[in-house]
Structures are given as structure tokens and as C-alpha cells.
Amino acid sequence: MPGFRVTERSMATTTLTNLQVNLQRNQDLQNQLSSGKLITKASDSPGGAIIAMQHRSDIAALNQYSRNADDGMGWLGMADTALNSASTQLNRARELVLTGLSSGTSGSPQAREAIALEVENLRSAMIDLANSTYLDRPIFGGTTSGSLAYDHSGAYQGDSGAVNRTIGANAGVRVDTSGDSVFGAGAGNVFNLLQRVADNLRNDPSALKNDLADVDTAQKRVQTGLSGVGSRYNQISQMQQTAENRVFDLRAQLSDVEDIDLPKTITELSLQQTAYQAALAATARVIQPSLVDFLR
């Protein structure tokens, strides 16, 4: 059976094609080494590119959850500070009520007036605490667009809306705190209570006994709110840590998919360059004869 005829031209074409393949492989390795990536475009590895894009999408979502958690902890941290201060103010108010009860009507009007003025100062301080803000939004005012949760008279200016933050794929947490739940609602709020205490100190010390029970109730309400804030803060903190740990894992997986093995790539490039130089030398010998050589 006759064989195929091998000509100088076909041999040169085949040789040059093989050289081009070697050169392309050399270039690919150089690109990988310079970029540090196995995948720089989808055609490098379609399956790997899909995995890398999914990992990047997951990392972006988790980073957003972490930012939401930061914002939520800012709200709750401010609420924690305000409620701790409010609890301290109510403790002082209780001491003043007890002082007023101890002296009763036998105490001098000047002494009772001094105590009443201090209670009113505590009331003003409580209103300031109730108007605490985070990023210029009142933390006890619901979703109000105003700058105050309570006016100077102690009337509520907020609404019943809730400020929520998404901190996980299926996890949302309320980050504001209802003013009514911690300071009382309507006429029964703590600001009206403190004003009543001041008035009774001046005019009816015998009524302070009932006021003392109301101050204790107000203190329990603040403590309950403080406990709720702490619980939500811990929940957000734990979810944020979980998200950050997951990001760390995904970045490691992403590196496995698209980053080069540096020592391996350097070795492969060195071997490829040696192979290319050998191919060049072999090609020079193969296609060296010319027409003149055949005419000799």
C-alpha cells in the first residue's frame, strides 16, 4: 500500500504548527505567572469560571450582611448606652422619692423644693436620653423622619414602625427600640411620672408612696428593654461572626479554583521554555536543506 508523500513544505508546515503550539503554551504559562490566576477568562475553564462567579456572589452577599450587622450594632449600642443612663436616672429618682417620703410634711418647703427641682432636672435628662439618635435618626422613634422621638413636654413624636436589618439569608433583626415599651405610653410615661413626683414633693408628699411604686415599675420596664437590646446585640454579633467566617472559607475555596500554584507554575514554565528551545533547534536541523543542497 503506497504511503503518503512527505514534502519539504508539508514538513515545514507541520513543524511550524508544532512550534506555534509550544509557543502558545509558553505564553499561557507566562500569563498565569504574571496574573497569578489560572482563570482570567471564562474560556480558560468554563466550569471553574462558574464556580468562581458563584463564590464571588456569595462573598458579596455575606459582606453586605456584615455591613448591615455593623449598622444594627450601632443602633443597639446607642440604645444600650441610653437605657443604662436612664436606669441610673431612675435609681436617683427613687432615692429622691424616698427622701421626700422620709421627711414628709415635716420637711421644710425649701428642702422639698430643692428635691423637686432635681427631679425635674432628671426628667429633662430622661427626655434627652429618649431623643438619642444614631446617624441623625431617633433610636426610640420608630421609622419617623423627624429628629425627635419626644418633645419637651414628653409627648411621643415617633411612630409605631420598626427599623429592621437583614443579617442573613433568612434572618432579620429589629434594631430600633420602641419608645413606648421602655418609657411607657401616653399619660403613663416616665416623663409624666417624674413631673408628678416633683409636683407631689411640693404639694402632697403623702402621695409619694404611690409614686414610689410607679418609679419601680418604670425601672423594671427600662431593665426589660435593656435586656432585649442586649439579646438582639448578641444575636447580630454572632451572625456577623458567622458571615465573616463563611467569607474566609469562600475566599480559600475561590483561591483553590482560580489561583495558581506558584512553585508548580514556575517549574512548568521553565520546562516549557526548555522544550521550546529544543524544538527550535530540531526545526533548524529539519528544514535546513534548501534547493541548492538538492542541486549539488
C-alpha positions in Angstrom: 0.0 0.0 0.0 1.6 3.3 -1.1 2.5 5.7 1.7 1.8 9.4 1.8 4.3 11.6 0.2 6.2 13.9 2.6 7.4 17.1 1.0 9.6 19.8 2.4 6.6 22.2 2.5 4.4 19.8 4.5 7.2 19.0 6.9 7.9 22.8 7.4 4.2 23.5 7.9 3.8 20.7 10.5 7.0 21.8 12.2 5.8 25.4 12.4 2.4 24.4 13.7 4.0 22.4 16.5 6.2 25.4 17.3 3.2 27.6 17.5 1.5 25.2 19.9 4.6 25.2 22.1 4.8 29.0 21.9 1.1 29.3 22.9 1.6 27.1 25.9 4.6 29.2 26.8 2.6 32.3 26.6 -0.3 30.8 28.7 2.1 29.9 31.5 3.7 33.4 31.4 0.2 35.0 31.6 -0.7 32.7 34.6 2.6 33.6 36.3 2.2 37.4 35.7 -1.5 37.5 36.8 -1.3 34.8 39.5 -4.6 33.4 38.2 -5.4 30.1 36.5 -8.6 31.7 35.2 -8.6 35.1 33.6 -11.5 34.5 31.2 -14.3 32.0 31.0 -12.8 30.0 28.2 -9.8 29.2 30.4 -12.1 26.9 32.4 -15.8 27.2 31.9 -16.6 25.0 35.0 -14.1 26.8 37.2 -15.4 30.2 36.0 -18.9 29.3 37.0 -17.7 28.2 40.5 -15.6 31.4 40.9 -18.5 33.6 40.0 -20.8 31.9 42.4 -18.2 32.2 45.2 -17.8 35.9 44.4 -21.6 36.4 44.5 -21.8 34.6 47.9 -18.9 36.7 49.3 -20.6 39.9 48.1 -23.9 39.0 49.8 -22.1 38.0 53.1 -20.1 41.2 53.1 -23.4 43.1 52.8 -24.8 41.2 55.7 -21.8 42.1 57.7 -22.2 45.8 56.9 -25.9 45.5 57.9 -24.8 43.9 61.2 -22.4 46.8 61.8 -25.2 49.3 61.3 -27.5 47.3 63.5 -25.0 47.1 66.3 -24.6 50.8 66.0 -28.3 51.3 66.7 -28.4 48.8 69.5 -25.1 50.1 71.1 -26.6 53.6 71.3 -29.8 52.2 72.8 -27.8 50.2 75.4 -25.9 53.4 76.4 -29.1 55.5 76.6 -31.0 52.9 78.6 -28.2 52.3 81.1 -28.1 56.1 81.7 -31.9 56.1 82.0 -31.8 53.3 84.6 -29.2 55.4 86.6 -31.5 58.4 86.4 -34.5 56.4 87.7 -32.4 55.0 90.6 -31.6 58.6 91.6 -35.3 59.5 91.2 -36.2 56.6 93.5 -33.7 57.9 96.1 -35.3 61.3 95.9 -38.8 59.9 96.4 -37.6 58.0 99.4 -36.0 61.2 100.8 -39.3 63.0 100.3 -41.2 60.2 102.0 -38.9 60.3 104.9 -39.2 64.0 105.5 -42.9 64.1 104.6 -44.8 67.3 105.5 -42.4 67.9 108.4 -39.6 68.8 106.0 -39.1 72.4 105.1 -40.7 73.7 101.9 -37.2 74.8 100.7 -35.8 71.3 101.1 -38.8 69.8 99.2 -38.4 72.4 96.5 -34.8 71.5 96.1 -35.6 67.9 95.7 -38.4 68.7 93.3 -36.1 70.7 91.1 -33.6 67.8 91.0 -36.4 65.5 89.9 -37.4 67.9 87.1 -33.7 68.0 86.0 -33.8 64.2 85.9 -37.0 64.4 83.8 -35.2 66.8 81.3 -32.2 64.4 81.2 -34.6 61.5 80.6 -36.2 63.3 77.6 -32.7 64.0 76.2 -31.9 60.3 76.5 -35.2 59.3 74.9 -34.2 61.5 72.0 -30.8 59.8 71.5 -30.0 59.4 67.8 -27.9 57.2 65.5 -26.9 58.7 62.2 -29.4 61.6 62.9 -32.3 59.2 63.4 -34.0 58.9 66.9 -33.5 55.3 68.1 -36.7 55.3 70.1 -38.9 57.0 67.5 -39.7 54.1 65.1 -39.4 55.0 61.5 -40.2 58.7 62.0 -38.5 61.1 59.6 -38.3 63.7 62.3 -35.3 64.4 64.6 -37.1 63.9 67.9 -38.9 60.9 69.5 -40.3 63.1 72.3 -41.0 66.8 72.6 -40.1 68.9 75.6 -43.5 68.1 77.2 -42.7 64.3 77.0 -45.3 63.7 74.2 -44.3 61.0 71.7 -43.5 62.3 68.3 -42.4 59.0 66.7 -44.5 56.2 65.1 -45.1 52.5 65.6 -42.8 51.4 62.7 -39.8 49.2 63.1 -36.3 49.6 61.7 -35.0 46.2 60.6 -31.7 45.0 59.3 -31.2 41.8 57.2 -28.1 40.0 58.7 -28.5 36.6 57.0 -30.2 34.8 54.1 -33.3 34.3 56.2 -32.5 36.4 59.2 -33.8 39.9 60.0 -33.5 41.8 63.4 -35.2 44.9 64.7 -32.5 47.4 65.6 -34.6 50.3 66.9 -36.3 50.2 70.3 -40.0 51.1 70.8 -40.1 54.3 73.0 -43.5 53.2 74.5 -42.0 49.8 75.6 -39.2 51.3 77.6 -40.5 54.8 78.7 -44.2 54.0 78.9 -47.1 55.0 76.7 -49.3 58.1 76.7 -50.1 59.8 80.1 -48.4 56.9 81.9 -45.0 57.5 80.5 -42.0 58.1 82.8 -41.7 61.8 81.9 -45.2 62.5 83.2 -44.4 60.3 86.2 -41.4 62.4 87.1 -43.3 65.6 86.7 -46.0 64.2 89.1 -43.3 63.3 91.6 -42.0 66.8 91.5 -45.5 68.3 92.0 -46.2 65.9 94.9 -42.9 66.8 96.5 -44.1 70.4 96.5 -47.8 70.0 97.3 -48.6 66.5 98.5 -45.7 64.4 100.0 -48.2 61.7 101.2 -48.8 60.8 97.5 -45.2 59.9 97.1 -45.9 56.3 98.3 -47.8 55.5 95.1 -45.2 57.4 93.1 -42.5 55.1 94.5 -44.3 52.0 93.2 -44.7 53.7 89.8 -41.0 54.5 89.7 -40.2 50.9 90.5 -42.4 49.8 87.6 -40.7 52.3 85.3 -37.3 51.0 86.3 -38.4 47.4 85.6 -39.6 48.5 82.2 -36.3 50.1 81.3 -34.4 47.0 82.6 -36.6 44.7 80.4 -35.9 46.9 77.4 -32.2 46.8 78.2 -32.2 43.1 78.4 -33.9 42.9 75.0 -31.4 45.3 73.4 -28.5 43.1 74.8 -30.1 39.9 73.4 -30.5 41.4 69.9 -27.0 42.8 70.0 -25.6 39.4 70.8 -27.7 37.8 68.0 -26.4 40.3 65.5 -22.8 39.9 66.7 -22.9 36.1 66.4 -24.5 36.3 62.9 -21.8 38.7 61.8 -19.1 36.4 63.0 -20.7 33.5 61.2 -20.8 35.6 58.0 -17.1 36.6 58.4 -16.1 33.0 58.9 -18.0 31.9 55.9 -16.3 34.7 53.8 -12.9 33.4 54.9 -13.9 29.8 53.8 -15.2 31.0 50.5 -12.1 33.1 49.8 -10.0 29.9 50.4 -12.2 27.9 48.0 -12.0 30.7 45.4 -8.2 30.7 45.7 -8.2 26.9 45.1 -10.3 27.4 41.9 -8.6 30.3 40.3 -5.2 31.0 41.8 -2.0 29.3 40.5 0.3 27.0 42.4 3.4 29.3 42.2 6.2 26.7 42.5 4.4 24.4 40.1 3.8 27.1 37.5 7.4 28.3 37.7 8.6 24.7 37.2 6.2 24.2 34.3 7.3 27.4 32.6 11.0 26.5 32.9 10.3 23.1 31.4 8.2 24.6 28.6 10.9 27.1 27.7 13.5 24.3 27.6 11.2 22.3 25.4 10.6 25.2 23.1 14.3 25.9 22.7 14.9 22.2 21.9 12.0 22.3 19.3 13.6 25.4 17.7 17.0 23.6 17.5 15.4 20.5 16.0 13.4 22.5 13.5 16.5 24.3 12.3 18.1 21.0 11.5 15.0 19.6 9.8 14.3 22.4 7.4 17.9 23.4 6.8 18.3 21.8 3.4 17.4 24.1 0.5 17.0 23.7 -3.3 20.7 24.4 -3.7 21.5 21.4 -1.5 19.5 19.1 -3.8 21.2 20.5 -6.9 24.7 19.7 -5.7 
